């Protein structure tokens, strides 16, 4: 608990000294993951002792289970409940703002809308508004982690011999029965979480689509080094990134140039691989990223590993032969250096980083193209290698590679 508070305070202090101020402090990813891990570990161990004692016929006339375990179970129930309420409140409070911004975006993208396309426009606006909620998830995660840390601190109340039913009675006048109901609900909630994890393992083994989503979460969790979140297994990036860099090196020896294309988490692997390439290889490489969470998610949570300086170094290594495609309807990927949303000022022509990001209108149109019955689909976070914008970006980067020979 003390280490969590010290880590969070250090991050906030360094953030306060920086020149770049944001609504959500950067760098709290490690503290958030640690708070989740320690909170779940404490709740699981406390509930194990609590339920085992009841099953073995203990806690009869002796005051119940140890106070530290009672506080841990009750605190878990309270901060999970508060987290659910906070998520609902944040969804409702941000809805008007997200819809207002999304409506402005779709109005600029599709200025001429006929009455029969109004429903289609509303669905696109809804998709943009939902995608923008990802920018609020960081605040939600940090708040939940703070609640979990406070829940861990309640175990210290055992030093004062305060039972869970005594303090609410003194402060709020709640009867002991209400606290007992919360304690029982917390115990059942922890048991439900354990059961859900077991069922998730069974479904991951038997169902391909569920196994794919579990694999994505596992890849994300085991990608970062232990300095980012020390409760994870050893990072596979220490092996995957050098192997990828070696593969790129071999390809440049066989071809005049190599175009690296990375979608979503693959764009992160490619960016780190570029940093490991020798100079003779970097001169024959171009980079195309799409649906990339490099800045929108990763750089905000783990700036020690990924930040603006690192991203600019990637661009310099490939001599700014780099294009990043992103959509407003994508809840995961986004821009790398500049949003380039409708109405934003044009990028600085002297800064090569301002030419990296390219915003794609999604969908391309509200009406079906000639020869088609249905309008173009919403792409969201899907790759979209068949889109004309993707093929145009490939052609442009190939041209840059040929021009650099």
Beta strands, then each sheet from edge to edge (+ up, - down):
strand 1: 258-263
strand 2: 285-290
strand 3: 322-327
strand 4: 357-360
sheet 1: 1+ 2+ 3+ 4+
end
